[in-house]
């Protein structure tokens, strides 16, 4: 059977002075010629393993996805993949694209029906093993000392970076809360809480932010300009809402206060939290 195959070779930094990728490719080409296969492309990588660049592997995978080759020849599976999970994913990709895999030293040849069956069995077992190992690792990661909260760890935010973008230090444009959260890669709630903590510690210079915004003509155009939020008006409206809520036995409504002041509910809630009138978990 004539196949159009790709050859792949890799050496790491530890292999320096030993066999080169060119020598490995030459051996793979000889093997392909002995089987009567046509070599359509040769790919190679040389560098630290497993974290080094794998441009050659990327070219190989792209050819497999495009069905530009019918088989892949490597000396060893360890040359091809970074990890058990990576090898399993590659094996499934080859199977989905109907691309044969030949690993000479590992005696794997999926051009042979029996070899193809053994390879599929290996993929199934290794995939299950990888899932079980990752599940156990996740369980171990969740083990906490008594009293410590479970769940995802809190996002780490560099306070200097946060204040730089919030206040517009160094001639930068001060970012909105949404832009700031996107810049830091966290949620708006997380960015708001971190700002609140820094403001309570006296590290936030809101005056500097206001001056930087004024120097740039206010917020960036393109959206509805924010209405100013007066603390006295907010406090008065919230007290009236508290009194009305007590009379009828309901919870005070932030939406009603936002409607009276003609601002968003999120701005009202955020400022009320900063002033200590409500807790963070109070609903809108």
C-alpha positions as CSV (number, residue, x, y, z in Angstrom):
1,X,0.0,0.0,0.0
2,X,1.5,3.4,-1.1
3,X,1.1,6.1,1.5
4,X,1.8,9.8,1.4
5,X,3.5,10.3,4.8
6,X,4.9,13.0,7.0
7,X,8.1,12.5,9.0
8,X,8.6,14.1,12.3
9,X,11.7,14.3,14.5
10,X,12.6,16.1,17.7
11,X,15.6,16.5,19.9
12,X,15.8,18.4,23.2
13,X,18.5,20.6,24.6
14,X,19.8,17.5,26.5
15,X,20.5,15.8,23.2
16,X,23.0,18.5,22.1
17,X,26.1,16.8,20.6
18,X,24.2,13.6,20.0
19,X,22.1,12.6,17.1
20,X,20.7,15.6,15.2
21,X,17.2,16.0,13.8
22,X,18.6,15.6,10.3
23,X,20.0,12.2,11.1
24,X,16.7,11.1,12.7
25,X,14.8,12.3,9.6
26,X,17.2,10.4,7.4
27,X,16.5,7.2,9.3
28,X,12.7,7.8,9.1
29,X,13.0,8.5,5.3
30,X,14.9,5.2,4.9
31,X,12.2,3.3,6.7
32,X,9.5,5.0,4.5
33,X,11.4,4.2,1.4
34,X,11.7,0.5,2.5
35,X,7.9,0.4,2.8
36,X,7.4,2.0,-0.6
37,X,5.8,5.2,1.0
38,X,6.1,8.6,-0.5
39,X,7.5,11.3,1.8
40,X,5.2,14.4,1.4
41,X,6.8,16.5,4.1
42,X,9.4,16.5,6.9
43,X,8.9,18.4,10.2
44,X,11.3,18.8,13.1
45,X,11.7,20.6,16.3
46,X,14.9,21.2,18.4
47,X,14.9,22.8,21.8
48,X,14.0,22.4,25.5
49,X,11.4,19.6,26.2
50,X,8.5,19.8,26.9
51,X,8.2,23.6,27.0
52,X,10.1,24.5,23.9
53,X,8.6,25.8,20.7
54,X,7.0,23.2,18.5
55,X,6.6,24.9,15.2
56,X,7.4,21.6,13.4
57,X,4.6,19.8,15.3
58,X,2.2,22.6,14.5
59,X,2.9,22.2,10.8
60,X,2.4,18.5,11.1
61,X,-0.9,18.8,12.9
62,X,-2.1,21.3,10.4
63,X,-1.3,18.9,7.6
64,X,-3.2,16.1,9.4
65,X,-6.2,18.3,9.9
66,X,-6.1,19.3,6.2
67,X,-5.7,15.6,5.2
68,X,-2.6,16.5,3.3
69,X,-0.9,13.3,4.4
70,X,-2.1,9.7,4.9
71,X,0.4,8.8,7.6
72,X,2.8,10.1,10.2
73,X,6.2,8.4,10.9
74,X,8.1,9.0,14.1
75,X,10.9,7.2,15.8
76,X,9.2,7.2,19.2
77,X,5.9,8.4,20.7
78,X,7.9,10.4,23.2
79,X,9.2,12.6,20.3
80,X,5.6,13.3,19.2
81,X,3.8,14.3,22.4
82,X,4.4,16.4,25.6
83,X,2.3,14.2,27.9
84,X,0.0,11.3,28.1
85,X,-3.0,13.5,27.6
86,X,-1.4,15.3,24.6
87,X,-0.6,11.9,23.0
88,X,-4.1,10.7,23.5
89,X,-5.5,13.8,21.9
90,X,-3.2,13.5,18.9
91,X,-4.1,9.8,18.5
92,X,-7.7,10.6,18.4
93,X,-7.1,13.4,15.9
94,X,-5.2,10.9,13.6
95,X,-8.0,8.4,13.9
96,X,-10.7,11.0,13.1
97,X,-8.7,12.2,10.0
98,X,-8.0,8.5,9.0
99,X,-4.2,9.2,9.2
100,X,-2.0,6.2,10.0
101,X,0.6,6.4,12.8
102,X,3.9,4.6,12.7
103,X,6.2,4.8,15.8
104,X,9.2,2.6,14.9
105,X,10.8,2.0,18.4
106,X,7.4,1.5,20.0
107,X,6.3,-1.1,17.4
108,X,3.2,0.8,16.6
109,X,1.9,0.6,13.0
110,X,-1.8,1.4,12.4
111,X,-1.5,0.5,8.7
112,X,-1.8,-3.1,10.0
113,X,-5.4,-4.0,11.1
114,X,-4.1,-5.7,14.2
115,X,-1.9,-2.8,15.1
116,X,-4.7,-0.4,14.5
117,X,-6.9,-2.3,17.0
118,X,-4.1,-2.4,19.6
119,X,-3.6,1.4,19.2
120,X,-7.3,2.1,19.7
121,X,-7.3,0.0,22.8
122,X,-4.3,1.8,24.1
123,X,-6.0,5.2,23.4
124,X,-9.1,4.1,25.3
125,X,-7.1,2.9,28.4
126,X,-4.7,5.9,28.5
127,X,-7.6,8.3,28.1
128,X,-9.4,6.7,31.0
129,X,-6.2,6.7,33.1
130,X,-5.5,10.4,32.3
131,X,-9.1,11.4,33.4
132,X,-8.8,9.4,36.6
133,X,-5.4,10.9,37.4
134,X,-6.6,14.4,36.8
135,X,-9.8,13.8,38.9
136,X,-7.6,12.6,41.8
137,X,-5.3,15.6,41.4
138,X,-8.4,17.9,41.6
139,X,-9.6,16.2,44.8
140,X,-6.2,16.6,46.4
141,X,-6.1,20.3,45.3
142,X,-9.4,20.8,47.1
143,X,-8.1,19.5,50.4
144,X,-8.0,22.5,52.8
145,X,-7.1,23.0,56.4
146,X,-10.1,23.0,58.8
147,X,-12.1,26.2,58.5
148,X,-10.6,27.2,55.1
149,X,-13.2,27.9,52.4
150,X,-13.4,25.5,49.4
151,X,-13.8,26.6,45.8
152,X,-11.7,28.5,43.3
153,X,-8.9,30.6,44.9
154,X,-9.4,34.4,44.8
155,X,-8.0,36.2,41.8
156,X,-4.6,37.8,42.4
157,X,-4.6,41.5,41.4
158,X,-1.5,43.7,41.4
159,X,-2.6,46.8,43.3
160,X,-0.1,49.0,41.5
161,X,-1.4,48.0,38.1
162,X,-5.0,48.5,39.3
163,X,-4.4,52.0,40.6
164,X,-2.3,52.9,37.5
165,X,-5.2,52.2,35.2
166,X,-7.9,53.5,37.5
167,X,-6.3,56.8,38.3
168,X,-4.7,57.3,34.9
169,X,-1.1,57.4,36.1
170,X,1.7,58.2,33.7
171,X,-0.5,60.0,31.3
172,X,-2.8,57.0,30.7
173,X,-6.5,57.3,30.2
174,X,-8.4,56.3,33.3
175,X,-10.4,53.1,32.6
176,X,-14.0,52.5,33.5
177,X,-14.7,49.7,35.9
178,X,-15.7,47.4,33.0
179,X,-12.5,48.2,31.1
180,X,-10.4,47.8,34.2
181,X,-11.9,44.3,34.9
182,X,-11.2,43.3,31.4
183,X,-7.7,44.7,31.5
184,X,-6.9,42.7,34.7
185,X,-8.7,39.6,33.6
186,X,-11.2,39.5,36.5
187,X,-14.9,40.2,37.0
188,X,-16.2,43.7,37.6
189,X,-17.3,42.6,41.1
190,X,-13.7,41.5,42.0
191,X,-12.3,44.8,40.6
192,X,-14.9,46.8,42.6
193,X,-14.1,44.9,45.8
194,X,-10.4,45.4,45.4
195,X,-10.9,49.1,44.7
196,X,-13.1,49.4,47.8
197,X,-10.4,47.8,49.9
198,X,-7.7,50.1,48.6
199,X,-9.9,53.1,49.0
200,X,-10.6,52.1,52.7
201,X,-6.8,51.9,53.2
202,X,-6.4,55.4,51.8
203,X,-4.5,54.3,48.7
204,X,-6.9,55.5,46.0
205,X,-6.6,59.1,44.8
206,X,-10.1,59.8,43.3
207,X,-9.0,63.4,42.8
208,X,-6.2,62.3,40.5
209,X,-8.6,60.2,38.5
210,X,-11.1,63.1,38.2
211,X,-8.3,65.4,37.0
212,X,-7.0,62.9,34.5
213,X,-10.5,62.4,33.1
214,X,-11.1,66.2,32.9
215,X,-7.8,66.6,31.0
216,X,-9.1,64.2,28.5
217,X,-12.6,65.7,28.2
218,X,-14.3,63.2,30.4
219,X,-15.1,59.5,29.6
220,X,-14.5,58.1,26.2
221,X,-17.3,58.9,23.8
222,X,-19.6,56.3,22.4
223,X,-21.9,55.6,25.3
224,X,-24.4,57.4,27.4
225,X,-22.6,59.9,29.7
226,X,-22.9,59.0,33.4
227,X,-25.0,61.3,35.5
228,X,-23.2,62.7,38.6
229,X,-24.1,60.9,41.8
230,X,-24.5,63.2,44.8
231,X,-23.9,61.6,48.1
232,X,-26.3,63.8,50.0
233,X,-29.1,63.1,47.5
234,X,-28.3,59.4,47.6
235,X,-28.4,59.3,51.3
236,X,-31.7,61.2,51.5
237,X,-33.3,59.0,48.9
238,X,-32.1,55.9,50.6
239,X,-33.4,57.0,54.0
240,X,-36.8,57.7,52.5
241,X,-36.8,54.3,50.9
242,X,-35.9,52.7,54.2
243,X,-38.8,54.5,56.0
244,X,-41.3,53.5,53.3
245,X,-40.1,49.9,53.4
246,X,-40.5,49.6,57.1
247,X,-44.0,50.9,57.0
248,X,-45.1,48.3,54.5
249,X,-42.8,45.5,55.8
250,X,-40.7,45.0,52.7
251,X,-37.1,45.4,51.7
252,X,-35.9,48.8,50.5
253,X,-35.5,49.0,46.7
254,X,-32.3,50.1,45.1
255,X,-34.2,50.2,41.8
256,X,-36.5,52.9,43.2
257,X,-33.5,55.0,44.4
258,X,-31.8,54.6,41.0
259,X,-35.0,55.8,39.3
260,X,-35.3,58.9,41.5
261,X,-31.6,59.8,41.0
262,X,-31.7,58.8,37.3
263,X,-28.6,56.7,37.5
264,X,-27.9,53.0,37.1
265,X,-28.7,50.5,39.9
266,X,-25.1,49.2,39.9
267,X,-23.8,52.7,40.6
268,X,-26.3,53.2,43.5
269,X,-25.5,49.8,44.9
270,X,-21.7,50.3,44.7
271,X,-21.9,53.7,46.4
272,X,-24.2,52.5,49.1
273,X,-21.8,49.7,49.8
274,X,-18.9,52.1,50.0
275,X,-20.9,54.3,52.4
276,X,-21.7,51.3,54.6
277,X,-25.5,51.5,54.1
278,X,-25.8,48.0,52.6
279,X,-23.8,44.9,52.5
280,X,-22.3,43.4,49.4
281,X,-24.8,40.6,49.0
282,X,-27.9,42.8,49.1
283,X,-30.0,42.2,45.9
284,X,-31.0,44.9,43.5
